[in-house]
């Protein structure tokens, strides 16, 4: 937990306890304004606590998504390398077969070898293109997931900011009520 989070937690706890004290004091003395102020202060502390929790969750989710993206990128790179290696091996194998056919046959075998080599190369290129397209799709999906994680983080942050604004409004209302009741805050 960061220093700021620790300070926020202590501040929130202190505000909650102070609010409870005011509420109880207002109830005991029959001062409804003081009791209301205490309830508002407790509500403000609860809102701040919830906002801090949401922000921490959003940050953890964003970090988790970034780690997952890094892992997926590493997997995609490894798969691409494996595909390139297999394609190179296949191409070499096709060439060896073609050379053996050439040695055993005459002009007709030479034409056959050229045709097979062309077909093998076209197939290897098609497979490479397919695998490259799959890798691009995977990277696009990962980018989309990262974008969604960023948007979710932004939404959580906005929610936390809205909670902070609501808490500030509650503080202002409590101060206004205290001023109306002529009670120091």
C-alpha positions as CSV (number, residue, x, y, z in Angstrom):
1,X,0.0,0.0,0.0
2,X,1.5,3.4,-0.9
3,X,2.1,6.2,1.6
4,X,-0.8,8.1,0.1
5,X,-3.1,5.1,0.4
6,X,-2.0,4.7,4.0
7,X,-2.6,8.3,4.8
8,X,-6.0,8.2,3.0
9,X,-6.9,5.1,5.1
10,X,-5.9,6.8,8.4
11,X,-7.7,10.0,7.4
12,X,-10.8,8.1,6.4
13,X,-10.8,6.1,9.7
14,X,-10.3,9.3,11.7
15,X,-13.1,11.0,9.8
16,X,-15.4,8.0,10.4
17,X,-14.6,7.9,14.1
18,X,-15.0,11.7,14.5
19,X,-18.4,11.4,12.7
20,X,-19.5,8.6,15.0
21,X,-18.5,10.7,18.0
22,X,-20.4,13.7,16.7
23,X,-23.5,11.5,16.0
24,X,-23.4,10.0,19.5
25,X,-22.8,13.4,21.1
26,X,-25.7,14.9,19.1
27,X,-28.0,12.0,20.1
28,X,-27.0,12.2,23.8
29,X,-27.4,16.0,23.9
30,X,-30.5,16.1,21.7
31,X,-28.7,18.2,19.1
32,X,-30.1,16.9,15.8
33,X,-27.8,19.1,13.8
34,X,-24.7,17.7,15.4
35,X,-26.0,14.1,14.9
36,X,-26.7,14.8,11.3
37,X,-23.2,16.3,10.8
38,X,-21.8,13.2,12.4
39,X,-23.8,11.0,10.0
40,X,-22.6,13.0,7.0
41,X,-19.0,12.8,8.1
42,X,-19.3,9.0,8.4
43,X,-20.9,8.9,4.9
44,X,-18.1,11.0,3.5
45,X,-15.5,8.6,5.1
46,X,-17.3,5.6,3.6
47,X,-17.4,7.2,0.2
48,X,-13.7,8.0,0.3
49,X,-13.0,4.4,1.4
50,X,-15.0,3.0,-1.5
51,X,-13.4,5.4,-4.0
52,X,-9.9,4.3,-2.8
53,X,-10.9,0.7,-3.1
54,X,-12.2,1.1,-6.6
55,X,-9.1,2.9,-7.7
56,X,-6.8,0.2,-6.3
57,X,-8.9,-2.5,-8.0
58,X,-8.8,-0.6,-11.3
59,X,-5.0,-0.2,-11.1
60,X,-4.5,-3.9,-10.3
61,X,-6.7,-4.9,-13.2
62,X,-4.8,-2.6,-15.6
63,X,-1.4,-4.1,-14.4
64,X,-2.8,-7.6,-14.8
65,X,-4.0,-6.9,-18.3
66,X,-0.6,-5.4,-19.2
67,X,1.1,-8.6,-17.9
68,X,-1.3,-10.8,-19.8
69,X,-0.6,-8.7,-23.0
70,X,3.2,-9.2,-22.5
71,X,2.7,-12.9,-22.1
72,X,0.5,-13.2,-25.1
73,X,3.0,-11.1,-27.2
74,X,5.8,-13.5,-26.1
75,X,3.7,-16.5,-27.1
76,X,2.8,-14.9,-30.5
77,X,6.5,-14.3,-31.2
78,X,7.4,-17.8,-30.2
79,X,4.6,-19.2,-32.5
80,X,5.8,-17.0,-35.4
81,X,9.3,-18.3,-35.0
82,X,8.1,-21.9,-34.8
83,X,6.1,-21.4,-38.0
84,X,9.0,-19.8,-39.8
85,X,11.2,-22.7,-38.8
86,X,8.7,-25.3,-39.9
87,X,8.2,-23.5,-43.2
88,X,12.0,-23.4,-43.8
89,X,12.2,-27.1,-43.0
90,X,9.4,-27.9,-45.3
91,X,10.9,-25.9,-48.1
92,X,14.3,-27.6,-47.7
93,X,12.6,-31.0,-47.7
94,X,10.7,-30.2,-50.9
95,X,13.9,-29.1,-52.6
96,X,15.6,-32.3,-51.6
97,X,12.8,-34.4,-53.0
98,X,12.9,-32.4,-56.2
99,X,16.6,-32.9,-56.5
100,X,16.3,-36.7,-56.1
101,X,13.6,-36.8,-58.8
102,X,15.7,-34.8,-61.1
103,X,18.6,-37.2,-60.7
104,X,16.3,-40.2,-61.6
105,X,14.3,-38.8,-64.4
106,X,14.9,-37.1,-67.7
107,X,13.3,-33.9,-69.1
108,X,9.8,-35.0,-68.1
109,X,11.0,-35.5,-64.4
110,X,12.6,-32.0,-64.6
111,X,9.2,-30.5,-65.6
112,X,7.5,-32.4,-62.8
113,X,10.0,-31.3,-60.2
114,X,9.6,-27.6,-61.2
115,X,5.8,-27.9,-60.9
116,X,6.0,-29.6,-57.5
117,X,8.5,-27.1,-56.2
118,X,6.2,-24.3,-57.3
119,X,3.2,-25.9,-55.6
120,X,5.2,-26.5,-52.5
121,X,6.4,-22.9,-52.4
122,X,2.9,-21.6,-53.0
123,X,1.6,-23.9,-50.2
124,X,4.4,-22.7,-47.8
125,X,3.6,-19.1,-48.7
126,X,-0.1,-19.6,-48.2
127,X,0.5,-21.3,-44.8
128,X,2.9,-18.5,-43.9
129,X,0.4,-15.9,-44.9
130,X,-2.3,-17.7,-43.0
131,X,-0.2,-17.9,-39.9
132,X,0.9,-14.3,-40.2
133,X,-2.7,-13.3,-40.5
134,X,-3.5,-15.4,-37.4
135,X,-0.7,-13.7,-35.5
136,X,-2.0,-10.3,-36.6
137,X,-5.5,-11.2,-35.4
138,X,-4.1,-12.3,-32.1
139,X,-2.2,-9.1,-31.7
140,X,-5.3,-7.1,-32.6
141,X,-7.3,-9.1,-30.0
142,X,-4.7,-8.4,-27.4
143,X,-4.6,-4.7,-28.3
144,X,-8.4,-4.7,-28.0
145,X,-8.2,-6.3,-24.5
146,X,-5.6,-3.8,-23.4
147,X,-7.8,-1.0,-24.7
148,X,-10.8,-2.4,-22.8
149,X,-8.7,-2.7,-19.7
150,X,-7.6,1.0,-20.1
151,X,-11.3,2.0,-20.6
152,X,-12.3,0.0,-17.6
153,X,-9.6,1.7,-15.6
154,X,-10.7,5.1,-16.9
155,X,-14.3,4.3,-15.9
156,X,-13.2,3.1,-12.4
157,X,-11.1,6.3,-12.0
158,X,-14.1,8.4,-13.1
159,X,-16.3,6.6,-10.6
160,X,-13.7,7.2,-7.9
161,X,-13.5,10.9,-8.8
162,X,-17.3,11.1,-8.8
163,X,-17.3,9.5,-5.3
164,X,-14.7,12.1,-4.2
165,X,-16.9,14.9,-5.6
166,X,-19.9,13.5,-3.8
167,X,-17.8,13.3,-0.6
168,X,-16.7,17.0,-1.1
169,X,-20.3,18.0,-1.5
170,X,-21.3,16.1,1.6
171,X,-18.5,17.9,3.5
172,X,-19.8,21.2,2.2
173,X,-23.3,20.3,3.2
174,X,-22.1,19.3,6.6
175,X,-20.2,22.5,7.0
176,X,-23.2,24.5,5.8
177,X,-25.4,22.7,8.3
178,X,-22.9,23.3,11.0
179,X,-22.7,26.9,10.2
180,X,-26.5,27.1,10.2
181,X,-26.5,25.4,13.6
182,X,-23.7,27.7,14.7
183,X,-21.5,24.7,15.5
184,X,-17.8,24.8,14.8
185,X,-16.7,21.9,12.5
